[in-house]
Amino acid sequence: MEKNKLYIHLGYPRTGTTFIQECIFSKSNQINYLGKPFDQKLKFLINEFHGSKFTTDKNLKLKELILKKLDKKKVNILSHEAFLNPFRNKNVNIYEKLGIFKNLFEEYCDVYFFLFLRKNSDFIRSFLNHFNHKILDDNFYNDFKNFKIDDLLIKYKNFFDNFKFHQNYLKIIQVNKDTKIFLFEDVFNDEQTFKFFLKDLSNYLGHKIEAKFPQKKTNSEDYFKSLSGIHHLKAGLKTFIKNKNVILMIKNIFKGIYIMYRFKKKRALSQNLFFENEKIIKDYYKNDLLKFDKHILDKMKKYQYF
C-alpha cells in the first residue's frame, strides 16, 4: 500500500513564512494544509513539542492527531517556522527534536523536509528586529550599540554561528536526507522570480501550485510602529471577554506594552549595525555558504549573499 506523503516546512523564521502559509499553502486546492493557524489541540501539542518537557504520551497524541488529518488525495504540508528557531528554547537541541518528529511519522508516511534561506545580513537584522524582546538582554544590547562589528563577531561567536546555514543544513540532512532548500529572495524579489519559485515548488510537491505575487510587503518594524498602549488595552479586553480571567487580561496588557517598548527602543540597533557593516557580515558567512551545491550557490551569488 502506498504511504501518505508528509512535507514539513521547518522555517526559518523571518523568511516570508506568514505569506507562504497564508497566501500559498492555505489557499491552494492541491494542498492539505496543517500549519498555522493551528486548531487549539494541535497548537497546544506543537508548542509543547518545542519545549524541554514533552512526554511520550504527548508524542503519541500529536502523532494520532496529525495522522487523522492526512489526505491521500492532496499534498500534506505541516508548516511551523519554530522548528528552526534556535532561540525558542535554549535548553532544547532543535536537531534532536527534528529526529523525534520524523520518527513519529515515518512508519506511516514518507516524510520530507523543506526550508527557506535568506541573505544572512538581512536575515539576522530581521530576526533581531522581530525577536529582540526575547534575545537582546541589556548587556547584549549595550555591546551591540557600542562595539565594532569585528569585536561583536568574536565576543558573540556562538550567537552568530546559529546563522551558518550550511553548517545547520548538514545537521538537518543527517535527520532527513530528503531536504529541499528554497530562497526567500526567489519569492519576494520580483514577479518573474516568483513564477520560477512556484514552478520549482510545484515540481517538488508533484502538484501545480498557483498564487499571486506579494505586491505589498509588511514586516515586524511596520507592525510594531503602528502599536500603542491603547492597542494593548483593547487586546486585553478581548482576552477578558474570551476567557473571563482578569489576571490573564492584565498579564497580556503588560506583556504587550513591554514588547512594544523594547522593540521601539532597540529596533534601530540592528538596522544601523547591519546596514553599515553588511560587507563584513557577508564575509563572515562566505566560507560556510560556499559549501552549498552549485545550483544553490548560483542563486546566492545572484542575490549577493556574499
GIHUCOR-V569391 format. One record per pair of residues at least 4 apart in sequence whose ideal C-beta (glycine too) atoms are under 8 Angstrom apart, sorted by sequence separation. I is the first residue (numbers start at 1). J is the second residue. D is the distance in whole Angstrom. If there is no record, write none. Layout:
{{I	J	D} {I	J	D}}
This chain:
{{11	15	7} {13	17	7} {16	20	6} {17	21	6} {18	22	6} {19	23	5} {20	24	5} {21	25	5} {22	26	6} {23	27	6} {24	28	6} {34	38	8} {38	42	4} {39	43	7} {40	44	6} {41	45	7} {42	46	6} {43	47	6} {44	48	6} {45	49	6} {46	50	7} {47	51	7} {50	54	8} {54	58	5} {55	59	7} {56	60	7} {57	61	7} {58	62	6} {59	63	6} {60	64	6} {61	65	6} {62	66	6} {63	67	6} {64	68	6} {65	69	7} {66	70	7} {81	85	7} {88	92	7} {92	96	8} {93	97	7} {94	98	7} {95	99	7} {96	100	7} {97	101	6} {98	102	6} {99	103	6} {100	104	7} {101	105	8} {102	106	6} {105	109	5} {106	110	8} {118	122	6} {119	123	6} {120	124	6} {121	125	6} {122	126	6} {123	127	6} {124	128	6} {125	129	6} {126	130	6} {127	131	6} {128	132	5} {131	135	5} {132	136	4} {136	140	5} {137	141	7} {138	142	6} {139	143	6} {140	144	6} {141	145	6} {142	146	6} {143	147	5} {147	151	4} {148	152	7} {149	153	6} {150	154	7} {151	155	6} {152	156	6} {153	157	7} {156	160	6} {157	161	6} {158	162	7} {160	164	8} {164	168	6} {165	169	6} {166	170	7} {167	171	7} {168	172	6} {169	173	6} {170	174	7} {171	175	7} {172	176	7} {173	177	5} {182	186	6} {183	187	8} {184	188	6} {185	189	5} {189	193	4} {190	194	7} {191	195	7} {192	196	7} {193	197	6} {194	198	7} {195	199	7} {196	200	6} {197	201	6} {198	202	6} {199	203	6} {200	204	6} {201	205	6} {202	206	8} {205	209	6} {218	222	5} {219	223	7} {220	224	6} {221	225	6} {222	226	7} {223	227	7} {227	231	5} {228	232	8} {229	233	6} {230	234	6} {231	235	6} {232	236	6} {233	237	7} {234	238	7} {235	239	7} {236	240	7} {237	241	6} {238	242	6} {239	243	6} {240	244	7} {245	249	6} {246	250	6} {247	251	6} {248	252	6} {249	253	6} {250	254	6} {251	255	6} {252	256	6} {253	257	7} {254	258	6} {255	259	6} {256	260	6} {257	261	6} {258	262	6} {259	263	6} {260	264	6} {261	265	6} {262	266	6} {263	267	6} {266	270	8} {267	271	6} {268	272	6} {269	273	6} {270	274	6} {271	275	6} {272	276	6} {273	277	6} {274	278	6} {277	281	6} {278	282	6} {279	283	6} {280	284	7} {281	285	7} {282	286	6} {285	289	6} {286	290	6} {287	291	8} {292	296	4} {293	297	7} {294	298	6} {295	299	7} {296	300	6} {297	301	6} {298	302	7} {299	303	6} {301	305	7} {12	17	8} {19	24	7} {20	25	6} {21	26	6} {22	27	8} {26	31	8} {28	33	8} {38	43	4} {48	53	8} {49	54	5} {54	59	7} {71	76	6} {92	97	6} {106	111	5} {118	123	4} {135	140	7} {136	141	5} {147	152	5} {182	187	7} {189	194	8} {202	207	6} {218	223	7} {226	231	8} {227	232	7} {240	245	7} {243	248	6} {292	297	5} {300	305	4} {301	306	8} {11	17	7} {25	31	5} {37	43	7} {48	54	5} {70	76	5} {82	88	5} {88	94	8} {105	111	5} {117	123	8} {161	167	7} {162	168	8} {173	179	5} {187	193	8} {188	194	8} {202	208	5} {239	245	7} {240	246	7} {243	249	8} {300	306	7} {24	31	8} {26	33	5} {69	76	8} {128	135	7} {153	160	6} {172	179	5} {186	193	5} {187	194	6} {202	209	5} {274	281	6} {290	297	7} {9	17	8} {25	33	5} {34	42	7} {38	46	6} {86	94	6} {118	126	8} {128	136	7} {136	144	7} {144	152	6} {147	155	7} {152	160	8} {185	193	7} {186	194	7} {201	209	5} {240	248	8} {289	297	7} {292	300	7} {26	35	8} {49	58	7} {85	94	7} {102	111	5} {132	141	8} {143	152	7} {239	248	6} {240	249	4} {25	35	6} {48	58	6} {49	59	8} {84	94	6} {169	179	7} {186	196	7} {187	197	5} {239	249	5} {9	20	7} {83	94	7} {102	113	8} {186	197	4} {198	209	6} {289	300	6} {9	21	8} {21	33	8} {66	78	7} {143	155	7} {169	181	7} {198	210	7} {237	249	7} {45	58	6} {49	62	6} {143	156	7} {198	211	6} {236	249	5} {239	252	5} {21	35	5} {83	97	7} {186	200	8} {236	250	7} {21	36	6} {83	98	6} {98	113	7} {182	197	7} {9	25	8} {45	61	6} {46	62	7} {140	156	8} {236	252	5} {289	305	6} {290	306	8} {45	62	4} {235	252	7} {236	253	4} {289	306	6} {83	101	8} {182	200	7} {195	213	8} {235	253	7} {182	201	7} {194	213	5} {42	62	8} {45	65	7} {194	214	8} {232	252	8} {233	253	6} {236	256	8} {285	305	8} {286	306	4} {232	253	5} {235	256	6} {285	306	7} {191	213	5} {282	304	8} {42	65	6} {190	213	8} {282	305	7} {283	306	7} {41	65	6} {42	66	7} {180	204	5} {232	256	4} {282	306	5} {231	256	8} {232	257	5} {9	35	7} {188	214	6} {42	69	8} {187	214	7} {229	257	6} {232	260	7} {188	217	6} {227	256	8} {84	115	6} {229	260	8} {34	66	7} {50	82	5} {228	260	8} {50	83	8} {76	109	8} {227	260	5} {46	80	6} {34	69	6} {47	82	8} {50	85	8} {46	82	8} {124	160	8} {127	163	8} {224	260	6} {32	69	7} {52	89	6} {32	70	7} {50	88	5} {51	89	6} {66	104	8} {67	105	7} {32	71	4} {50	89	6} {52	91	5} {66	105	7} {70	109	7} {124	163	6} {224	263	4} {225	264	8} {52	92	5} {123	163	7} {224	264	7} {51	92	7} {59	100	7} {63	104	4} {67	108	6} {32	74	4} {34	76	6} {35	77	7} {50	92	7} {62	104	7} {63	105	7} {67	109	8} {31	74	6} {32	75	7} {34	77	6} {35	78	6} {36	79	7} {120	163	6} {220	263	8} {224	267	7} {30	74	6} {31	75	5} {32	76	5} {33	77	6} {34	78	4} {35	79	3} {36	80	6} {87	131	6} {30	75	6} {31	76	8} {32	77	7} {34	79	7} {35	80	6} {59	104	6} {120	165	7} {31	77	6} {33	79	7} {221	267	6} {50	97	7} {87	134	6} {49	97	7} {87	135	6} {117	165	5} {221	271	8} {25	77	5} {49	101	7} {25	79	6} {115	172	7} {21	79	5} {20	79	7} {113	172	6} {6	66	8} {123	184	8} {17	79	7} {113	175	8} {113	176	5} {6	70	7} {17	81	4} {112	176	7} {115	179	7} {117	181	6} {111	176	6} {113	178	7} {114	179	7} {115	180	8} {116	181	8} {117	182	8} {118	183	7} {119	184	8} {4	70	5} {15	81	8} {112	178	5} {113	179	4} {114	180	4} {115	181	6} {116	182	5} {117	183	6} {118	184	4} {119	185	7} {111	178	8} {112	179	8} {113	180	7} {114	181	7} {115	182	7} {116	183	7} {117	184	7} {118	185	7} {4	72	6} {7	75	6} {9	77	6} {13	81	4} {112	180	7} {114	182	7} {116	184	5} {7	76	7} {8	77	8} {9	78	7} {11	80	8} {12	81	6} {13	82	7} {2	72	8} {5	75	7} {6	76	5} {7	77	5} {8	78	5} {9	79	4} {10	80	8} {11	81	4} {5	76	6} {7	78	7} {8	79	8} {9	80	7} {10	81	7} {11	82	7} {13	84	7} {116	187	8} {4	76	6} {6	78	7} {9	81	8} {11	83	6} {12	84	5} {13	85	5} {10	83	4} {11	84	4} {12	85	7} {102	175	6} {10	84	5} {11	85	6} {98	172	7} {102	176	6} {8	83	7} {87	162	8} {86	162	4} {95	171	4} {99	175	5} {95	172	7} {98	175	5} {98	176	7} {95	174	7} {95	175	6} {84	168	8} {10	98	7} {114	204	7} {129	219	8} {130	220	4} {129	220	5} {129	221	6} {8	101	7} {126	219	7} {8	102	8} {126	220	7} {20	116	7} {6	105	6} {17	116	7} {15	115	8} {16	116	7} {15	116	4} {15	117	7} {16	118	8} {6	109	4} {8	111	7} {10	113	6} {12	115	6} {15	118	5} {4	108	7} {5	109	6} {6	110	7} {8	112	7} {10	114	7} {11	115	6} {12	116	6} {14	118	7} {3	108	7} {4	109	5} {5	110	5} {6	111	5} {7	112	5} {8	113	5} {9	114	6} {10	115	5} {11	116	7} {12	117	7} {3	109	6} {4	110	7} {6	112	7} {7	113	8} {8	114	7} {9	115	7} {12	118	7} {3	110	5} {5	112	7} {7	114	6} {15	123	7} {14	123	6} {12	123	7} {181	292	8} {14	126	4} {14	127	5} {183	296	8} {186	299	7} {13	127	7} {185	299	8} {189	303	7} {181	296	6} {14	130	6} {183	299	6} {13	130	7} {183	300	8} {13	131	8} {185	303	4} {165	285	8} {183	303	7} {164	285	6} {167	288	6} {163	285	7} {166	288	5} {165	288	7} {166	289	6} {169	292	8} {145	269	6} {149	273	7} {160	284	7} {164	288	4} {165	289	7} {133	258	7} {141	266	6} {144	269	5} {166	291	4} {133	259	5} {136	262	8} {144	270	8} {166	292	6} {153	280	8} {165	292	8} {77	205	8} {141	269	7} {149	277	4} {133	262	4} {144	273	6} {75	205	5} {132	262	6} {133	263	6} {136	266	6} {150	280	7} {75	206	7} {132	263	6} {149	280	5} {153	284	6} {75	207	5} {149	281	7} {74	207	8} {136	269	7} {129	263	8} {132	266	5} {132	267	7} {132	269	7} {129	267	5} {132	270	7} {128	269	7} {129	270	6} {128	270	4} {129	271	7} {125	270	5} {124	270	7} {125	271	7} {125	273	8} {125	274	4} {124	274	7} {125	275	8} {122	274	8} {121	274	5} {121	278	5} {124	281	7} {121	281	5} {120	281	6} {121	282	6} {10	172	7} {120	282	7} {120	284	8} {120	285	5} {20	187	7} {16	184	5} {19	187	7} {15	184	4} {19	188	8} {120	289	8} {16	187	5} {16	188	6} {31	205	8} {30	205	8} {31	207	8} {24	201	8} {30	207	4} {30	208	7} {31	209	7} {30	209	6} {28	209	5} {119	300	8} {28	210	7} {28	211	7} {27	211	7} {119	303	6} {24	209	7} {119	304	7} {120	305	7} {119	305	5} {24	211	5} {23	211	6} {23	212	7} {23	214	7} {19	214	5} {7	205	7} {16	214	8}}
